[in-house]
Amino acid sequence: MRKDRVTVIFPSQPTGNHDVATGLSRAFQLLGHATDAIPYHRFFKQWQEYYRFFNIINGTAMEFDTEDTIKSASLNIVIATMQTDPDCVVIVDGTGLHKNAWEWFRRLGIKTVVYGTESPYQDKFVAHVAQIADKTFVNDYNSAERMGLEYLPVGYDSETHHPMIVSDKYRCDVTFVGSGFSERVDILSGIDWTGIDLRLIGHYKIGLDHVLEPYYVDTFVSNAHASLMYNGAKISLNLNRTSVDYDAIETIPEAVSLSPRAYEIAACGGFMISQYRPEIETVFGDLVPTFNTSEELDDLIRYWLDKERDKRRLETGRALAEIVKPHSYIERAKRILKSL
């Protein structure tokens, strides 16, 4: 029997949910499905550049807002999807697609599955998308309950995140890989990092005189690079997010479920200290030390960096790698396919 052909549409921005799309694409392939990936983020970027360049060469100051960019990029998405001739389309995030794209998917008779990976921060948009898509999952348990949708946790890419031996350049005492939302910067700034080899990798809005600047590398972080860091660090931090965006004008503290980072650190066999969320205990039991304040994190870091606990850290990391095995994107992809 022929297996369904699946097309995965990536989010409009190459952030953490982009890694979810990558993991799912590979998972569908490993499960034997012909799989195509459509890079919405590239179309989005190309149209942004087009509108900017249009003004430059024409000497105009025409206003092209985000909706113009989304509308143009979404048309490209529909055309690219038609060329792949899929049995179903899996749309990661989904909030960045223009309403015209959904209408065309309906007319073409293409089944649409949305995996909302930005809950609870974008729930008002996900709720709207759920009325249009054939099936919608969300990554936060509270959001799923509130909106009457199916909860599907995020996970890790087993082809990328796994234990390995890494070179010295990836070895450090403590690392955090992720975007520098203001609440994360506040937590990290409240710790005396003197004598600790800290590596912060991601995008932060901090100045050259900021206390964290000496430890910070502003770069796009691939999954492969993150995996190397998790394997090389004595302690990998999992800091949660409450801000809807970098400006932190609106915050939503109700999230209860884990981010991909927690699964990825565990899959690499890394020792993890995590900001508290209820699901950390549900998945990992008491193997992950948790904190809520800078003072608590400071104490935990110094406690676990003690040489007397080197063996316990390694043993805990190996235990986490075993626990997380059922949470790969292969298992998430099976759930999605079953729903069809």
Backbone torsions as a table, in degrees:
resi	resn	phi	psi	omega
1	MET	NA	133.7	-179.6
2	ARG	-70.7	133.2	177.2
3	LYS	-82.7	150.6	-179.6
4	ASP	-57.4	142.4	171.5
5	ARG	-87.8	127.9	-173.4
6	VAL	-115.6	134.1	172.1
7	THR	-114.5	127.0	179.3
8	VAL	-104.0	122.8	177.3
9	ILE	-99.1	120.5	-177.5
10	PHE	-76.4	158.5	178.6
11	PRO	-66.6	168.4	-178.0
12	SER	-76.1	-17.3	179.8
13	GLN	-125.1	135.2	-176.6
14	PRO	-81.0	62.8	179.2
15	THR	-106.8	-152.1	-175.8
16	GLY	-59.1	-36.6	-179.6
17	ASN	-69.0	-19.3	173.2
18	HIS	-63.1	-38.4	178.5
19	ASP	-66.8	-32.2	175.7
20	VAL	-62.7	-44.8	180.0
21	ALA	-62.5	-41.6	178.2
22	THR	-61.6	-46.3	-179.8
23	GLY	-62.6	-42.0	179.1
24	LEU	-66.7	-40.9	179.2
25	SER	-58.2	-47.2	179.3
26	ARG	-65.1	-37.9	-179.2
27	ALA	-63.2	-44.3	178.1
28	PHE	-60.4	-39.7	178.3
29	GLN	-64.0	-44.7	-179.7
30	LEU	-64.8	-25.3	177.3
31	LEU	-84.8	3.1	173.7
32	GLY	92.0	13.1	179.7
33	HIS	-94.6	136.6	170.3
34	ALA	-63.8	122.7	-170.5
35	THR	-130.3	131.5	174.8
36	ASP	-117.1	145.3	178.7
37	ALA	-117.4	129.1	178.8
38	ILE	-111.9	117.4	-173.8
39	PRO	-84.1	80.3	179.7
40	TYR	-53.3	-35.9	-177.9
41	HIS	-60.9	-32.0	178.8
42	ARG	-72.7	-44.2	176.3
43	PHE	-59.2	-44.3	-179.4
44	PHE	-59.4	-46.6	-179.3
45	LYS	-65.5	-40.6	-179.2
46	GLN	-63.0	-40.3	179.2
47	TRP	-72.1	-33.6	172.8
48	GLN	-58.7	-46.3	-179.4
49	GLU	-67.4	-37.2	179.4
50	TYR	-61.2	-49.3	-178.3
51	TYR	-64.6	-36.4	177.4
52	ARG	-66.2	-44.7	-178.4
53	PHE	-67.8	-34.9	178.2
54	PHE	-56.8	-44.2	179.9
55	ASN	-66.6	-37.5	-177.7
56	ILE	-66.4	-49.8	-174.5
57	ILE	-73.3	-23.1	-179.6
58	ASN	-99.8	-3.6	179.3
59	GLY	62.0	32.9	-177.7
60	THR	-109.9	171.9	176.4
61	ALA	-130.3	46.5	-179.5
62	MET	-68.6	143.5	-178.7
63	GLU	-92.2	114.7	173.9
64	PHE	-114.4	109.4	-177.1
65	ASP	-87.2	-179.2	-176.7
66	THR	-61.1	-34.5	-179.2
67	GLU	-64.1	-35.6	176.6
68	ASP	-60.6	-44.8	-179.7
69	THR	-64.1	-45.6	-179.5
70	ILE	-62.4	-42.4	-178.7
71	LYS	-63.2	-44.8	-179.6
72	SER	-67.4	-45.2	-179.6
73	ALA	-64.7	-36.8	-179.4
74	SER	-66.2	-33.5	175.6
75	LEU	-63.6	-42.4	175.1
76	ASN	-59.3	-37.8	179.7
77	ILE	-61.8	-45.2	-179.0
78	VAL	-62.7	-44.9	-179.9
79	ILE	-63.2	-44.7	179.6
80	ALA	-63.6	-37.1	178.6
81	THR	-65.9	-42.4	177.8
82	MET	-59.1	-36.7	-178.6
83	GLN	-68.9	-26.9	179.3
84	THR	-83.3	-17.7	177.7
85	ASP	51.1	59.8	-174.9
86	PRO	-85.0	160.3	169.4
87	ASP	-81.7	-30.4	175.7
88	CYS	-152.2	155.5	178.0
89	VAL	-116.4	128.2	175.1
90	VAL	-105.4	116.0	-174.5
91	ILE	-106.6	113.7	179.6
92	VAL	-85.1	124.3	-174.2
93	ASP	84.1	-76.4	175.0
94	GLY	88.1	-17.7	-175.8
95	THR	-74.8	-14.1	-177.4
96	GLY	-93.9	1.1	179.6
97	LEU	-85.4	136.6	178.5
98	HIS	-72.3	151.7	-178.1
99	LYS	-59.1	-28.8	178.9
100	ASN	-63.6	-35.4	179.7
101	ALA	-63.9	-42.1	178.8
102	TRP	-62.8	-38.3	179.2
103	GLU	-64.4	-39.4	179.6
104	TRP	-70.2	-38.8	175.8
105	PHE	-58.9	-41.0	179.6
106	ARG	-65.0	-43.9	-179.2
107	ARG	-65.3	-34.5	-179.2
108	LEU	-79.9	-8.3	178.9
109	GLY	72.4	27.3	-178.9
110	ILE	-92.5	125.7	177.4
111	LYS	-68.6	135.7	-178.1
112	THR	-120.2	126.9	175.2
113	VAL	-117.5	126.0	179.0
114	VAL	-107.4	133.6	173.5
115	TYR	-111.8	97.3	-178.5
116	GLY	-74.6	105.5	-173.8
117	THR	-101.5	5.9	-177.6
118	GLU	-115.9	26.6	176.6
119	SER	-83.7	144.1	4.5
120	PRO	-90.9	7.5	-170.1
121	TYR	-70.3	-26.7	-179.0
122	GLN	-121.4	32.2	-173.2
123	ASP	-63.0	-33.9	-178.3
124	LYS	-65.9	-30.7	177.0
125	PHE	-79.7	-39.6	179.1
126	VAL	-61.7	-39.3	179.2
127	ALA	-59.8	-38.1	178.0
128	HIS	-69.5	-44.4	179.6
129	VAL	-60.8	-38.0	-177.3
130	ALA	-62.1	-23.7	178.5
131	GLN	-77.2	-15.9	-175.7
132	ILE	-105.1	-39.2	-176.2
133	ALA	-73.0	156.4	176.9
134	ASP	-71.2	-33.2	-179.5
135	LYS	-150.2	137.2	179.7
136	THR	-132.2	129.2	171.7
137	PHE	-110.3	154.3	171.6
138	VAL	-132.4	156.0	-171.4
139	ASN	-93.2	1.6	178.7
140	ASP	-122.5	131.0	-174.6
141	TYR	-61.9	-44.5	179.9
142	ASN	-60.9	-41.6	179.5
143	SER	-64.0	-41.8	179.2
144	ALA	-61.0	-44.3	179.5
145	GLU	-63.4	-43.8	-175.9
146	ARG	-67.7	-37.9	-175.3
147	MET	-97.4	-2.5	-179.5
148	GLY	69.7	33.4	179.9
149	LEU	-109.8	172.4	-179.0
150	GLU	-88.3	132.5	179.9
151	TYR	-84.1	127.1	175.3
152	LEU	-133.2	107.0	-178.7
153	PRO	-62.3	155.0	170.2
154	VAL	-73.4	-176.0	-176.5
155	GLY	-160.0	-142.1	179.9
156	TYR	-143.3	157.8	179.3
157	ASP	-92.4	107.7	-174.6
158	SER	-64.6	-20.5	178.3
159	GLU	-77.6	-19.9	-177.0
160	THR	-110.3	-41.7	-174.4
161	HIS	-101.3	107.6	179.2
162	HIS	-163.4	160.1	179.2
163	PRO	-63.4	141.2	177.9
164	MET	-158.1	162.3	174.5
165	ILE	-92.0	127.6	-176.3
166	VAL	-118.8	162.2	-179.4
167	SER	-74.9	168.6	-176.3
168	ASP	-62.0	-26.5	-176.4
169	LYS	-67.8	-16.3	177.3
170	TYR	-99.7	1.5	-177.7
171	ARG	-91.4	136.1	178.7
172	CYS	-159.7	174.4	177.3
173	ASP	-76.4	-51.2	-174.0
174	VAL	-138.0	138.7	174.5
175	THR	-136.2	148.3	167.8
176	PHE	-132.7	124.1	179.0
177	VAL	-111.4	115.8	-179.2
178	GLY	159.4	172.1	-177.0
179	SER	-71.8	145.9	-176.6
180	GLY	-90.3	65.3	173.2
181	PHE	-60.8	151.9	-170.2
182	SER	-58.9	-36.6	-179.6
183	GLU	-66.7	-31.2	175.8
184	ARG	-72.0	-42.1	178.0
185	VAL	-60.9	-39.9	179.3
186	ASP	-61.9	-44.7	179.3
187	ILE	-61.3	-49.0	-176.7
188	LEU	-67.7	-32.7	-178.8
189	SER	-71.1	-19.0	-178.1
190	GLY	-86.3	12.0	-177.8
191	ILE	-117.0	140.0	174.5
192	ASP	-84.2	107.0	-175.2
193	TRP	-91.3	8.8	179.4
194	THR	-57.3	128.0	178.1
195	GLY	81.3	1.6	179.4
196	ILE	-113.1	130.6	178.4
197	ASP	-82.8	94.9	-177.8
198	LEU	-102.1	136.9	174.8
199	ARG	-125.3	116.9	175.6
200	LEU	-109.1	122.1	-175.5
201	ILE	-128.9	125.8	-178.7
202	GLY	154.3	-147.9	178.1
203	HIS	-123.5	120.5	-179.7
204	TYR	-124.7	146.8	173.9
205	LYS	-99.6	73.4	179.7
206	ILE	-127.7	153.1	-178.9
207	GLY	-88.6	173.5	-178.4
208	LEU	-67.0	-20.5	-179.1
209	ASP	-95.8	6.7	-177.8
210	HIS	-73.5	147.7	-177.0
211	VAL	-61.8	-24.8	-179.3
212	LEU	-92.1	-8.9	-174.0
213	GLU	-56.4	-39.5	-179.4
214	PRO	-63.5	-17.9	-175.0
215	TYR	-105.4	5.2	-164.4
216	TYR	-112.3	134.0	173.9
217	VAL	-120.0	116.0	-178.9
218	ASP	-84.9	103.9	-177.3
219	THR	-158.0	156.5	170.1
220	PHE	-72.1	132.5	-174.8
221	VAL	-107.6	114.7	175.0
222	SER	-78.7	160.5	176.4
223	ASN	-59.8	-38.2	-179.2
224	ALA	-64.0	-41.6	178.8
225	HIS	-66.3	-43.5	179.1
226	ALA	-60.0	-40.5	179.2
227	SER	-61.2	-40.2	177.4
228	LEU	-63.0	-40.8	179.7
229	MET	-66.3	-41.6	-179.8
230	TYR	-65.8	-32.2	177.7
231	ASN	-76.0	-25.8	-176.0
232	GLY	-93.6	-21.6	-175.7
233	ALA	-82.4	144.0	172.1
234	LYS	-69.1	-37.4	178.5
235	ILE	-134.1	127.9	172.8
236	SER	-108.4	129.4	-177.8
237	LEU	-92.0	142.5	172.1
238	ASN	-119.1	101.2	-179.6
239	LEU	-101.7	134.4	-178.6
240	ASN	-83.7	171.9	-179.4
241	ARG	-125.1	142.1	171.7
242	THR	-122.9	-22.4	-177.2
243	SER	-73.3	139.3	176.1
244	VAL	-69.7	-37.6	177.1
245	ASP	-147.3	-176.9	-175.2
246	TYR	-63.5	-27.7	-178.1
247	ASP	-73.1	-16.6	177.5
248	ALA	55.8	30.0	176.9
249	ILE	-69.1	-37.2	178.5
250	GLU	-121.6	133.0	177.7
251	THR	-122.8	145.3	179.3
252	ILE	-131.5	103.3	-174.1
253	PRO	-91.4	7.9	-169.1
254	GLU	-84.4	-2.3	-176.5
255	ALA	-60.6	138.9	178.9
256	VAL	-120.8	-16.0	-173.7
257	SER	-96.6	165.2	-174.3
258	LEU	-80.8	152.4	171.9
259	SER	-86.4	165.6	176.4
260	PRO	-56.0	-31.8	-175.8
261	ARG	-55.5	-42.2	-177.8
262	ALA	-62.4	-43.5	178.2
263	TYR	-66.9	-39.1	-176.7
264	GLU	-68.0	-42.9	177.4
265	ILE	-59.5	-47.3	-178.9
266	ALA	-62.4	-41.6	-179.0
267	ALA	-63.3	-27.8	178.0
268	CYS	-82.1	-2.8	-176.6
269	GLY	74.1	22.8	-179.4
270	GLY	-83.0	150.3	173.2
271	PHE	-82.0	131.5	-172.0
272	MET	-122.9	138.1	165.3
273	ILE	-116.1	127.5	-171.4
274	SER	-125.2	143.5	166.5
275	GLN	-63.6	143.2	-170.4
276	TYR	-70.8	135.1	162.9
277	ARG	-144.7	147.1	-175.9
278	PRO	-52.6	-35.8	-174.2
279	GLU	-71.4	-17.6	-179.9
280	ILE	-62.3	-36.7	178.0
281	GLU	-76.8	-36.4	179.5
282	THR	-59.8	-41.5	-176.0
283	VAL	-86.7	-44.1	-170.2
284	PHE	-111.5	1.6	-179.6
285	GLY	62.6	-132.9	-178.3
286	ASP	-102.2	18.8	-176.9
287	LEU	-81.5	-14.8	-177.8
288	VAL	-112.0	111.8	175.0
289	PRO	-63.2	138.5	-177.4
290	THR	-123.3	159.7	-179.0
291	PHE	-147.1	165.8	173.9
292	ASN	-127.8	-19.4	-176.9
293	THR	-127.2	164.1	176.8
294	SER	-60.8	-39.1	-178.7
295	GLU	-62.9	-42.4	178.5
296	GLU	-65.5	-41.0	178.9
297	LEU	-65.1	-42.6	178.5
298	ASP	-56.1	-47.1	180.0
299	ASP	-62.6	-42.9	-178.8
300	LEU	-65.2	-42.7	-179.2
301	ILE	-61.4	-47.6	-178.5
302	ARG	-67.3	-34.8	177.9
303	TYR	-64.5	-47.3	-174.1
304	TRP	-82.3	-13.7	174.9
305	LEU	-83.8	-10.1	178.0
306	ASP	-59.6	133.1	-176.7
307	LYS	-57.2	-28.2	-180.0
308	GLU	-64.6	-16.1	-177.3
309	ARG	-108.6	11.7	178.2
310	ASP	-56.5	-47.6	-177.2
311	LYS	-65.3	-42.0	-179.8
312	ARG	-63.6	-37.4	177.5
313	ARG	-61.9	-46.8	-178.7
314	LEU	-63.8	-42.2	179.2
315	GLU	-64.5	-40.4	178.8
316	THR	-64.8	-42.1	178.3
317	GLY	-59.9	-42.6	178.5
318	ARG	-65.0	-37.5	178.0
319	ALA	-65.8	-39.4	178.8
320	LEU	-63.7	-39.4	179.7
321	ALA	-62.2	-33.5	177.3
322	GLU	-72.9	-43.9	-177.4
323	ILE	-62.4	-35.9	-171.1
324	VAL	-83.8	-6.1	-175.8
325	LYS	-53.7	-39.1	179.8
326	PRO	-73.8	2.7	-173.6
327	HIS	-110.4	23.6	178.4
328	SER	-74.8	165.6	178.7
329	TYR	-69.4	-16.2	173.5
330	ILE	-63.0	-43.1	178.2
331	GLU	-67.6	-36.7	177.6
332	ARG	-66.7	-39.2	179.5
333	ALA	-64.8	-36.8	177.2
334	LYS	-61.1	-41.0	178.6
335	ARG	-61.4	-43.3	-179.4
336	ILE	-63.4	-46.4	-178.2
337	LEU	-65.2	-37.0	178.9
338	LYS	-63.1	-33.9	-178.6
339	SER	-68.8	-17.3	-179.0
340	LEU	-87.6	NA	NA
